[in-house]
Amino acid sequence: MKNRLYLVLSALYLILAFVPITLAQDWTQWHLPEGAKARLGKGLVGPVRYSPDGTRLAVAGGIGIQLYDAQTGEALALFTEHSIAFRSIAFCPLDGTVLAGTGSDHSIYLWDVGTGRRLRKLEGHTDWVSSVGFSPDGTLLVSGSKDETVRIWDVQTGRHLRTYAAHKEWVHSVAFSPNGELVASGSLGDPVHLWDPETGKQVRKLQADESWIYSVDFSPNGTVLAAAGLDGPIYLWNVATGKRLRTLEGHTDQVNSVSFSPDGKMLASGGEAGTWGGDGFIRLWDVQTGRQLETFDGHIHGVHDVSFHPNGKTLVSVGGYDRTIRFWDVLKRSNHHALKGHDSPVHVVAFSPDGQMLASGSSDGVICLWDVQTHQLLKTFEEHQEYVISMAFISDGRMLLSGDEEGVICLWHTQTHRLLNTYNEHKGKEIYSGSFSPDGEILAVRGFNNPNNPNNPNNPNIHLFDDHTSNHFGTLQGHTHLVHCVSFSHNSELLASVDSAGTIRLWDVRTSEQLRAIKDHQFYPRTLSLSPDSTMLAMADCSIRLWEVQTGRQLGILKGYEDDVYSVCFHPDSKMLASGNSEGVIRLWDVQTGRRIRKLIGNTTGDVYSISFSPDGKILASGDEDGVIRLWNVGTDDYIDTLEGWTGSVGSVAFSPDGQTLATGGREGFIRLWDVRTNSPLGTLWGQTGWVISSVAFSPDGQLIAGESGDTIFLWNAGTGRQVSRLKGPTSWRSTSSIDSVSFSPNGKRIASGCNDKTIRLWDVETGKHFVTLKGHTDIVNSISFSPDGKRLASGGHDKTIRLWDIETGRHLTTLQGHTDVVNSISFSPDGKRIASGCNDKTIRLWDIETGRHFATLQGHTDIVNSVDFSPDGKRIASGSHDKSIRLWDVETAEHLHTLEGHNWYVNSVSFCPDGATLASGSEDGTVLLWDVPIKE
């Protein structure tokens, strides 16, 4: 059987070797607005819809509508109209060749899915179009809008046929009945309306206990209508009679979306979280009985949209602020995966033999395959339904073996991402630990249930299996307590095991003989590892103990942790050891001296369950309980990157002094670094999860990055990504206040921070100590800037004023008054003689520092001005606004030079590159655009 399997696999390799591979285009260059060089980030995530055949998935969002292969998750296309965010999408139900999307410009767009060509633009609504849907035959389109109307359109001609204007408030959801004879529309102030799309006449109103309806959907046979709204209940009506059938109660807050399964037997609903104490769950209901079948919990900040796959087996959901798309197995009632990577604790990571791929397995049974070079997610494998406890690359990395705690073993092809085989011989026998030998030939498992002894069901023996034939060829007997973990030597000839009593045993794999027992541990063991040269063994609990394999002699104890150590791993040269603990700290140790080499901090969110060195020893991968995998440069302890996908809104952008790196801060509480030359991500700097980073700054020498996150200023080493220090005020201050802006002094020795407690604080960068507090503002301080000579500081805020301060004395110099609303941004000219300020009053004002006189007002933006920045030569000003545009201005003449349009939501931050040739803009749409700065015409 083994030989036959090898022949089959060999033939498969030959076939696959000649299959052409199409490389995906660089999404950073897709459909850029005029003047933009690159787009960094994929933007916000909105509603999702499957194509009728289930092969495509469309995702509406901040930069357009993104089209994915539903099976592989590969990005296929981007349908976009510049400066427009999309909030509703629908495939034509006949063949899925036409896609409709509604934008923030009050219009509806139709695209050819195959070519990506825009077919037509439907205009007529006077406000946001919230929802759109095709008639069953694909000839008509219905749309609902904030302008309180519902419109019917001819798809072929784009002509507006009729308007239904009976609603009195925002129409949030519309749907055609399956036979096309009725349209249901729900609004934020009326009952649900049923009306005839041919005549435009109302058929009936469906009364609910509340009148705020966010989502409506017909059952596939058209007999039942579901509607959900503000307070949580979901209403089901008989369409023919208008009689309410039942009310589904379970959600505790607003329900954003409802969707029937293709057979009409189930209804899925997605709820809001946090606003009024909502649960943020997806709930699955039995339509016939009204019984709740399942609750899916995974999105952090609520569910924006839910949609069934046409096969009825998969449900897709979109998060509100977590920007993830999640897939759920409806039949097994489990979470498939999320496009961002892992959603559950990562318990095992493994590099391919060439170090180019990294596999990670988590407790939800998901395996992610990553490209180590680009940090991109290549594929998600979802065959396992239980904890993935072991993985091994074999055949030069062309195949991946994986095993879960239920005894299921899967064989994957890493190039085609196909599942080649599944071995179920051990399924149902609970395995507490398992490990593949490095050559992939042997599987060692422990913890089979022991049916012969009901008083002690845990079998302490270790079983060896030939992984290709699944034949059991050896039992390692000797442990008297449950075996906790096992580890193979690099040559696969030696196996180490440790039980819950702390006894370590060494075994000869070929003969199944016990070579040695070591009984020298006092605490419950967490993990162990054999060195690649098979000379040493490391085992950990709250400390790490080293033994000599040949003699069983203890070599030393590595101390430094105050809590459990969950993972240890030897460097390929056996001279270094890495360890991770329950506090998110990774330490590197010199094995010969027992000295700690360095500490890697980045997994601050929880337990580090798994760590692994790349084959060349240059990269360390770590996986933690939050499903995050981080990569580290071992030689320099640089934090390379976090493996994940979607990014949230961008609140701040800043160039490094050399212009080669861009730092962006946003809603999720971390800073992303980008290589401006290649437009590729460099790494992620973590602050405090859940806090918006609205201000980012490089030190003048480019060696440090500062960012505010909640009540703390974080300082990172810009070269390594390592956190250098945290600047915190007094406890009483931190409990009620948050920092809104930070700025380095020109010499890099000081940092100024503006806070919502109405103060500005000055900090010593070297010591991290706060040394003076500037008081004078009467409301929140949300913008600060040092003068180029470092002698003065300007601050602005909610009290509508700009204040100037003497840095040496802390004395208030003058107050600049003239703005009529919140001052959001301040920028000094390079010569220090002028200040530009951006305000909620839609204007930019220019001020003379010496006289305190306002000498020019720049008007043109149609909404709040969030950010202003002087060009390096001082001749131009860039401004970013809520109106989604960036404007360039001439400082001397106050003339408007150019408008840059391309963002689909608020522009929160603008920053000139030090060479003045590139401008970066960060937006609420979740992206950063890089622009070639236009010259004055």
Secondary structure, DSSP 8 states (H G I E B T S, - for coil): -HHHHHHHHHHHHHHHHTS-------GGGTT--TTEEEEES---EEEEEE-TTSSEEEEEESS-EEEEETTT--EEEEE--TT--EEEEEE-TTTS-EEEEEETTS-EEEEETTT--EEEEE---SS-EEEEEE-TTSSEEEEEETTS-EEEEETTT--EEEEE---SS-EEEEEE-TTSS-EEEEESSS-EEEE-TTT--EEEEE--SSS-EEEEEE-TTSSEEEEEETTS-EEEEETTT--EEEEE----S-EEEEEE-TTSSEEEEEE-BSSSS-B--EEEEETTT--EEEEE---SS-EEEEEE-TTSSEEEEEESSS--EEEEETTTTEEEEETTB-SS-EEEEEE-TTSSEEEEEETTS-EEEEETTT--EEEEE----S-EEEEEEETTTTEEEEEETTS-EEEEETTT--EEEEE-TTTTS--SEEEE-TTSSEEEEE--B-TT-TTS-B---EEEEETTT--EEEEE---SS-EEEEEE-TTSSEEEEEETT-EEEEEETTTTEEEEEEE---S---EEEE-TTSSEEEEESSSEEEEETTT--EEEEE---SS-EEEEEE-TTSSEEEEEETTSEEEEEETTT--EEEEEE--TTS-EEEEEE-TTSSEEEEEETTS-EEEEETTTTEEEEEE------EEEEEE-TTSSEEEEEETTSEEEEEETTTTEEEEEEE--TT-----EEE-TTSSEEEEEETTEEEEEETTT--EEEEEE--HHHHTT--EEEEEE-TTSSEEEEEETTSEEEEEETTT--EEEEEE--SS-EEEEEE-TTSSEEEEEETTSEEEEEETTT--EEEEEE--SS-EEEEEE-TTSSEEEEEETTSEEEEEETTT--EEEEEE--SS-EEEEEE-TTSSEEEEEETTSEEEEEETTT--EEEEEE--SS-EEEEEE-TTSSEEEEEETTS-EEEEE-----
